Amino acid sequence: MSLFDSQTKKSPPSPVPLWSVLFLLFLFGVAVFGDNGVLRAIQGKAQSDVLADDIRRLEEENAALRQEIEALRSDRKYLEGIARKDLGMVKDDELVYQFPAEEKKRLAPTSPPVSSP
């Protein structure tokens, strides 16, 4: 046997130790299910999207309320419209007609006549 013969012989691949496979599985579990794992990041992204939608909706609502406040402060016709609609107010020279509300007629269910024996 020469020096070259021993180098050319290939030995069968050594099996991967069980502890290294278990360690890799543990790292995978921590990466996916841990406190800072992939699942937590996905949940955080979904929650962030929901909160961003809430913020957008509330900003639109705030803008509408600011416009209404400004109209209440400066627009006399808007203020008059609210007084008429919500409070039922009228001007001195106006005449108000009130009509009674129609009463809904309730029809009692009719039953067939009962014959006595």
Residue pairs with C-beta under 8 A, 6 or more apart in sequence:
30 37
31 37
31 38
32 38
32 39
33 39
34 40
71 78
71 79
72 78
72 79
72 82
83 89
84 90
90 96
